[in-house]
Amino acid sequence: MTQWMADHWLAWSLLGLYTLVLLYNAVAGLRASSTVQGFYVGGRGMSGPLIGLSFFATFASTNSYIGHAGKGYAYGLAWMTMPVMLILFTYLSWRFIGPKTRVLAKNFDALTLPDFLAARFLGDRSHGAAASTRAPLRIVAAMVVVLCSLLYLVAIFKGAGHLFERFFQVPYEVAIGLALVIVVLYTSIGGFVSVVRTDAIQGLMMIVGALLIFFFVTRAAGGVSAIGALAEQPQTAFLFDLNGGIPFVVLLGVALSGSLKLIVDPRQTSRFYALKDDQAVRSGMWVALAGLTIVQFCLYPIGVYAHLLLTGVTDTDLIIPTLVNDSTVFPLWAGDFLFVAIVAAAMSSMDSVLLVAASTGFRNLILPFVPSGQMAARRQLVWTRSLVLLLSALSAFLALDPPGDILQITIFSGSLYAVCFLPAVVLGLYWSKGSGLAVLISMAAGVAMLLVWLSLGYGVFLHEVFPALAVSTLVYVFVALMQEQRADLSVLFEER
């Protein structure tokens, strides 16, 4: 053990420094989180570059480094469709969703996605125990957010667990516990400010880490052009066929359901609530696009190159951890740095998802049933921090025996978010018609179609997100047209 620690001195040094940074940001966040608004969205005064780094770092988690990077092994070069879609939807999110979302959230004091939906469809700015806070729209939306957050957290804990297990040579259960302690440490203390400041540092580490992975893996495989040799081998020729590893229409659905989260996932859209002005939106967009482009295009080809380095892979989630720990691929210093970088990738998503789940769970599922005015801000923060601990422990427990691989879990949560919230968010921002009833009925119809499509096994022909999203959108439009309710968008989105 002593020799192992001596060999990996760089990893231990970086982990020590990383822990000190986490503690510093936790203390800084604690000072900025004396109010509910400060804890949830940083007081709505944060800069564009900082939020841009946080936006891409939150998204590019272990699902990119471990789950998505390895899937190229099974899906081939067609898997590069995914990063292209992610970059496109990042632009669409910042260009068309972010500016209006920021203004509406500010005007109506919205701190969560259910708050945002209530502001748009109920014209409601209340956040105490008034009857409107118990509206079905708020309650159902909050339940969906908490469920999807738990699913996503299970996937991230699985990825972090595999990483710690391989690096520290400890049982998987112990590895999950290590990940749990690290993320809870600063998320529960510092809130949004701590999360965003830490995300910015983690984002920079992730960029360097992705560049290192691409460089050393392609070098070990024989160079970037070595990929051409795979086309000449019968057993790997499928890598160059659009339908070789999976029907392309199904792969396109996987890419779409993963990308739509950039528009509707609360851990992404909550970043817009915190931006101080439109200039911050513009600058943040370019930072987010640059970071995501570098990381995704470095990581997604790795699974294909892995065919030149590994054989008999049965779990693609283990490709990156295996390569990082292979001294013939990565020199010791690079492997140590990558270990810390991928830990940072895991933490950057865990903290955001935990904060979103806890804040939504308390504000929209617990607070509405507390007698009006009988819970001070300090107690609200205690409750929210307690939920961070509870939800993280629950998701870590579920990750001990997860229901699928990282990609399956994250894509299913993305599909749920898309069918439940995409029509309400996108059409709600740009179409004056719509109501809370239209949102609820479209959510129910979309989820029903999603589950029916999966249960019938049709997903092998057409990804379930397509029919489910089509049904959800059509139902939303139909119900909205049948009603007279219409919002004055010029008033809703006029900055006050």
N, C-alpha and C positions, 0 to 999 in steps of 0.2 A: 504493500500500500504506500509506504514511504517513497519507494522508487517511482511508483505511478504518479504520485503527486509531484515529485521532482521533475519528471518528464513533461508534465502538463502545467508547468509553472505559469505559462502565459494565460491559460484558461482561468486558473485560480486568481491571478492578478486582475484580469479583466472582469471576472465575476465580482471580485471585491470592490473594484472601482464602480462597476455597474450598480451594486447594492448601495454604495454610498450615494450615488446619483439618485437612486430611487428614494432613499431616505430624505435627501435634500429637497427633492421635488414634493415629497409628501408633506414636509414641514411648510414649504412655500404654498402648497395647495391648501393646507389647513388654515393658514392666515387669510387666504382669499375665499374660504368657504364658510364664513361665519353666517351667511344667509343661505336660504334654500336656492335662490337664483344663482348665487356664487358656486354652490356645490354642484348644481345640475348643469349649468351652461357657462360657468366662468364669468358671470356678470354681463354677458353680451358685449364685451369690449376687446376681443382678441384679434390679432393681426392675421392677414391673409396667408403669408408664408408659413406661419406656425400651424394654422389650421390645415393648410394644404399638405404639409408633411404628415400631420396627424391623420388626415383623410386617407392617404394612400397606405400609411403604415398600419392603420386599423384594418384595412381591407386585405393587404398582402400578408397574411399570417402564416401559420404552419400549414394552412390549406394550400398555399402557394408553394412553400419550401418543401413540404413533405408529401402532401396529398396530390396536388396538381402537377408538380414537377415530375413525379414518377409515372403519371398516367400516360405519358407519351410512349412508355414501354409497351403498353397494350393498344393504344389508339393510333400511334404513328404520327406522321407530320400533319395529318388533318387536325390534330389537337391544337395546332397553332391558331386555329380559328378562335379559341378561347381568349388569348391575350388581345387579339384584334378587337373582339367584342368588348372586352373590359375597358380598353382605352377609349373606344367610341362612346360607351355609356358613361364613362367618367366625364368626358366633355359635355355630353348632353345634360348630365346631372348639374354640373357647375354653371353651364350656360343658360339652361331653361328652368331648372328647378330651384337652384340655390338662391338667386336674387329675390324671387317672390316669397319663397319660404322664410327667408330671413326677415322680411318686412312683416309678414303676417304673424310670425311668432313673436316679434317685438311688440306689435300693436295689441296683441291679445294675451301677452304674458304667457305664451305657450312654452312649456318646458319638456313636454313629451309628445310622442306621436298622437295619442288619444286627445291631448290638449289641442294639438294642431287641427285634427279633424273636427273637434267641437267648435273651434274658432271659425273654420270655413263653413261648416254645414249647420251649426246651431247658433252661430253668431254669439258664442258664449266666451266670456273672459273670466268666469268665476272659477275658483279653485279651492273652495272650502267644502263645507258639507251641504251646500245648497242642492236642491233636488236635481238641477241640471247636471251636477257632477256625477249623479247616479244614472244618467241617461244610458240606455243600452249600447249606444255607439261607443261611449267611453269604455264601458266595462268589457264588451266583446273585443274591441281593439286592443285593450290592455292584456287580455288573456292570450291573444294571438302573439303579441310581442314577447310575453314571458315564455310561452311555449317554444317559439322559434329561437329565442335566446338560449334556452336550456339545450336545445338540440345542437346549436352551434358551439356552445361551450363544451359539450361532450366531445365533439370532433377535435377541438383545439387541445383539450386535455389529453386525448389519445395521442395526438402528434407530439406534444411535449413529453408525455410519458415514454414514448418510444425513444425519444432523443436522450432523455436523462438515463433511461435504462441502458442504452448502448454506451454512453460516454462514462457514466459513473460505475457501470457494471453492477447495478443494484437491481433487485426485483422490480417488476413493472409497477406494483402497488406502492412501493417506496418512492418510485419516480413520480407518480401522480401526486403523492403527498408533498414532494419538494416543489412541484409546480404550483400547487395550491397555496402553500405558505408564501411564496414570492409574490404572487399576484394580489393576494388579499392584503398584504402588508401595506401597499401604498394606495390601492384603489379605495379602500374603506376610510383611509385617513384624509387624503388630499382632494378627493372628488375630481371634478372635471379639469381643473387647472393642473393638478398633478398628473392626470392622465395625458393631457395634451402636451405638456412640457416633456414628459417622458417619451411619448410617441415620437416627438421630433428627433430626439437622440436615437431612438430605436430605428426610425426611418433611415437615418444616415448610415447606421450600422448595417441595415438590410441592403442598402444599395451596394456598399462595399462587399458584403457577403455574397450577393448574387453575382457580381462581377468575378469574384474569386472562384465560385462554383463553376461558372461557365468556362473560365480560363483553364483550371486544372483538370476538369472532366474532359474537355475537348482535347487537351494536350495528352492526357493519358490514353485517350481513344485513338490517337494518331493524327490529331489536327482536325480543324473544322471540316475540311473536305473529306475526311475519312468516312463520313456518313454515306457517301456514294457507294462504298463497298457493300453496304447492307442491301442495296437494290439488286445486287448480283447473286445474293444468296436466297435460295427458294424459301427458307424458313423465315426470312425477314422481309421478303418482297412486299408483304401486306402493309408495311409501314408507309409505303408510298402510294397506297390506294385510298381514295377518299372514303370508301366503304370497307376498308380492309380490317380494321379492328372493331368497328361498330358502325351500324348504318349511319350515314352522314346526317340524315334528318334527325336521328336521335342525338347525335353529338351536337348538332346545332341547338337542339332544345336544352341540352346540358349547359352549353355556353350561354344561351339566352337566360336561363333561370339563374345562373350564377351572376350574370351581368346586370340583370334587373335590380339586384340588391343595391346597386350603386345609386338607384333612384328612390327606392322605397324603404331600405333597411334603416331603422332608427339610429343605429350606431354610426351610419354615414350622414344621414340628414340632420342629426342633432348637431353636427359640426356647423351647419349653416346658422343655427339658432345663436351661436356664439360670436359670429363675425360682427365687427363694429360698424361697417359701412359697405357700400357697393364697391369701392376701390379695393377693399379687402377681399371681396368675392373675386374680382378680376385677377389680382395677384395670386391668390390662393389656387385658382384653377390651373395656372401654368406650373406651379410647383407640384401639385398633385399629379398632373399629366406626366411631367418629366420623371418623377419618382416611380410611378406605376409602370411606365414604358420600359425603363431600364430593368427593373426587377423582373417583370413578366417575360420579356424577350430573352433574358438570360436564363431563366429557370425552365420554361416550358419545353425547350428542346432536349433537356437532360435525360428524360426517359428514353428517348430514341438513341442517344449516344450510349446509354447504359447497356444496350445490346452488344456493344463491343467490349464491355468490361465485366458483365455479369451474365450468368446463365441460370436457368431454372427458377426465375423469380416467380413466386406465387402471390406475394403481397407487395404491391407497388408502393405502399406507404413506407416500406423499409428500404427502398433504394437509396434515398439521400442519406439517412443515418448510416447505412452500410458503407457507402462510398466515402463519407466524411471520416469514418474511422479506419479507412484503408490507407496505410502509409505509402503504398505504391501509387496512389492517386493524389493524395494531399500530403504535403510535408507537415510535420507536427505542428508548426506554428500556425499554418493555414487552417488545419483541422480544429485547433483550439479556438481560433478567432471565429470560425464558422459555427462552432457549438454555441458560443455566446451570442452571435448574430441571430441564430435561429431561435434561441431562447428569447431574445428581444422581439422577434417576429411573433412568437406565441403570446408574449405578455402584452404586446400592443393591441391585439384583438381581444384577449381575455378581459383586460381592464375596461375597454369601451363597452363590450357586450354586458359585462357585469353591472356597470354603472347604468346603462340603459334599462336593463331588466329590473334592477332594484328601484330606480327612480320611478319607472312606470308602475311597478307592482305596488309601491307605497302610495304614490300620488293618485293613482286611478283605480286601485282595487281596495285600499285600506282607508285612506284619508276621507273619501266621500261618506264613509259610514261612522265617522267620528263626529260627535255633536259639534255644531259650529262654534268656532272660537275657543275650543277646549284643548287644543294642542299647539303649544308654542313652537316657534321655528326651531329652537334647540332640540326639542323632542322629535320633531319631524326629521332632523338630521340623524339623530340617534336611531330612529326606526329605519331610515334608508341605509345607514351603515350596517345595521344588523341584518338587513336583507341581503346586502353584499356577501356577508359571511355565510348566510344560510344557502343562498343560491349557488355560491361557489362550491360549498361542501356537497350539495346535492348533485351538481353536475360532475364533480370529481368522482363521486361514488358511482354514478351511472357509467362513467368512462372506464371503470374497472372491467365491465363486460359490455362494450358498446354494441348497438344494434346493426352496425355496418362499418364500412371503411370511411375514411375522412371525406372523400369526394361524395359518396352517397348521402351522408348526413348533411353536409353543407348545401348540396344541391337541393335536397328535399326542403330544407328550411328556406332556401331562396325561392323555391316554387311557392311555398305557403305565403311568404311575404308578397310575391308578385300578384297572385290571384286575389289576395285579400285587400291590398292597398294600392296597386298601380292605377286602376281606374279612378279611385277617389283622389289620389295625389295629383296625377297628371291632368285629368279632366277637371278636377276641382280648382286647379290653378288657372286654367285657360277657358273654361266653359261656365257660363253663369248659372246654368241649370244644375240640379243635383240636390240631394237631401240626405239626412242621416239614414232614412229608411232605404234609400237607393243603395247606400254604401253597405248596410247590413245585409240586404237581400243579395247583392252581388257577391259579398263575401261568402255567404252560405252556398250559393250556387256554384261558385268557383271551387270551393273546398270539396263539395260533393262530387263534382266532375273529376277533380284531381284524384280522389280516393277511389272512385269507380273505375277510372282508367287504369290505375295501378292494380286494383284487385282483379281486373279482367286480363291483365298481362299484356295490354296493348302497347306498353312502353317500349317493347322491343321493336316496334314498327314506327311509332311516332312518340316523341317525348311528351309526357303528360302535361307539361307547362303550356303547350300550344292549345289543346282543346279547353283546358281549364281557364286559361287567361281569356280566350275568345268568349266563353260562356260568361265569365265574370264581367267583362266589358260590355257585352251585349245586354245583359240583364241590368247593369247600372244605367245604360243609356235609355233602355225601355222604361224603367221605373221613373227615371228623371223626366222623361217626356210626358208621362202620364200625370205628373204632378204640376202644380202651378208655381211651386217654390222657385224663386230666382234670386241670386245674390248680386249686389252691386259691386263688381270686382274692382272698379276704380276707387271705391271707398276702402275696401278690404286691403288693397295693396298700395295705398298711398301712405308714404312714410310719415309718421307723426312725431 
